[in-house]
Amino acid sequence: DAKTTQPPSMDCAEGRAANLPCNHSTISGNEYVYWYRQIHSQGPQYIIHGLKNNETNEMASLIITEDRKSSTLILPHATLRDTAVYYCIVPMDSSYKLIFGSGTRLLVRP
Amino acid sequence: EAQVTQNPRYLITVTGKKLTVTCSQNMNHEYMSWYRQDPGLGLRQIYYSMNVEVTDKGDVPEGYKVSRKEKRNFPLILESPSPNQTSLYFCASSHQGPRGEQYFGPGTRLTVT
């Protein structure tokens, strides 16, 4: 699988933007970047995915650099309920699997 | 409501006693998958299924079996559970395989003594 590197932990203040980085320097040209999050021990939740253009949905924005070697997930106004582990995933071309790394543990402070 | 359900949610059993964890989805998804999650090891894929009667091994298939006789159900079978299979298990489904948005079930916490 294309490897991703994320910081193990981050924190931000409630109401502020949370910017979660991910490096994926070995990504191939037609692979998407996926973001999921897991709140405590619940099932992971899909957030967003993108290929090369920036993407936005009701949950977050995804900014992918022009060379596609890194991306940033942005939670524009973080709330306490956004405290979770965030996973950045890039599957291989031929893989039918998603490999979840260790992710970034985001703590939103009151 | 679109959802993935798992049963049981919690199970404590003894070594060697066969068990089945059921997984069902109501979204007519073709792709389904099982993961286990252990502290420090993250989520690891056990088996996946691209469609009915089509299953394949993930990263940690040893000690597990699956079947996909109907599109909505994907049970995980432990023929002879061992303590090292104590874990949190998640089932997931997707319309577009692993590259589509995957919907995860609530999890099954299994303890094998």
Interface residues (C-beta under 8 A of the other chain):
Chain A: Y32 Y34 Y36 S41 Q42 G43 P44 Q45 Y46 H49 P91 S95 Y96 K97 L98 I99 F100 G101 S102 G103
Chain B: V4 Y31 S33 Y35 Q37 G42 L43 R44 Q45 Y48 M50 D56 G58 D59 L88 F90 A92 G97 P98 R99 E101 Q102 Y103 F104 G105 P106 G107 R109
